[in-house]
């Protein structure tokens, strides 16, 4: 009679009593608690005091919209200038 060989387990199958994601502590921590405890406490204090979540939200939005409008206007001017130039000198090529 032969002695039983070592038990071979599937590497993908989790061991009994262990979580499948036990080796990924950083990833698990980020997904379970995405906010640092200090930030969570500060947000809770602000909510209790009745303060707004962010004081910079409105100026940031205004600045973003202003930049978008300026970029759009600059692009429009550049395209129109390029079109005018190509009409004057057709052999010169595109801008």
C-alpha positions in Angstrom: 0.0 0.0 0.0 1.3 3.5 -0.9 1.2 6.5 1.4 -1.1 9.3 0.5 0.7 12.2 -1.3 0.5 15.8 -0.3 -2.8 17.6 -0.7 -2.7 19.9 -3.7 -5.1 22.8 -3.5 -6.2 25.1 -6.2 -4.3 28.4 -5.8 -7.4 30.4 -6.9 -9.6 28.8 -4.2 -9.4 30.7 -0.9 -8.3 28.8 2.2 -11.0 28.0 4.8 -11.5 30.9 7.2 -9.6 33.4 5.1 -11.0 36.2 3.1 -10.2 36.0 -0.6 -8.9 39.6 -0.6 -6.8 39.2 2.6 -3.5 39.8 0.7 -4.8 43.1 -0.8 -5.0 45.1 2.4 -4.3 48.5 0.8 -6.9 48.0 -1.9 -9.4 46.7 0.6 -8.8 49.6 2.9 -9.3 52.1 0.1 -12.6 50.5 -1.0 -14.0 50.0 2.5 -12.9 53.4 4.0 -12.2 55.8 1.2 -12.0 58.8 3.5 -9.2 59.4 6.1 -10.7 59.4 9.6 -9.5 63.0 10.1 -11.3 64.2 7.0 -14.4 62.4 8.0 -14.4 64.0 11.4 -13.9 67.5 9.9 -16.8 66.9 7.5 -19.0 65.8 10.3 -18.1 68.9 12.4 -18.9 71.1 9.4 -22.2 69.4 8.9 -23.1 69.8 12.6 -22.1 73.5 12.5 -24.3 74.0 9.4 -21.4 75.2 7.3 -21.3 74.8 3.6 -19.3 71.8 2.2 -17.0 74.0 0.2 -16.6 77.7 0.1 -14.5 77.7 -3.1 -17.1 75.8 -5.2 -18.7 78.9 -6.8 -15.6 80.8 -7.7 -14.0 77.7 -9.1 -17.0 77.1 -11.3 -17.0 80.7 -12.5 -13.3 80.5 -13.3 -13.8 77.2 -15.2 -16.6 78.7 -17.3 -14.6 81.8 -18.0 -11.6 79.7 -19.2 -13.9 77.6 -21.3 -15.5 80.6 -23.0 -12.0 82.2 -23.6 -10.7 79.0 -25.1 -13.7 78.7 -27.4 -13.4 82.3 -28.5 -9.7 81.9 -29.2 -10.3 78.7 -31.2 -13.0 80.4 -33.2 -10.7 83.4 -34.1 -7.9 81.0 -35.1 -10.2 79.0 -37.4 -11.7 82.0 -39.1 -8.2 83.5 -39.6 -7.0 80.3 -41.1 -10.1 80.2 -43.5 -9.4 83.7 -44.6 -5.8 83.0 -45.3 -6.6 79.9 -47.3 -9.0 81.9 -49.5 -6.4 84.5 -50.3 -3.6 82.1 -51.0 -5.0 78.8 -52.1 -1.6 77.3 -53.0 -0.1 78.2 -49.6 -1.8 75.1 -48.0 -3.8 74.7 -44.9 -3.0 76.3 -41.5 
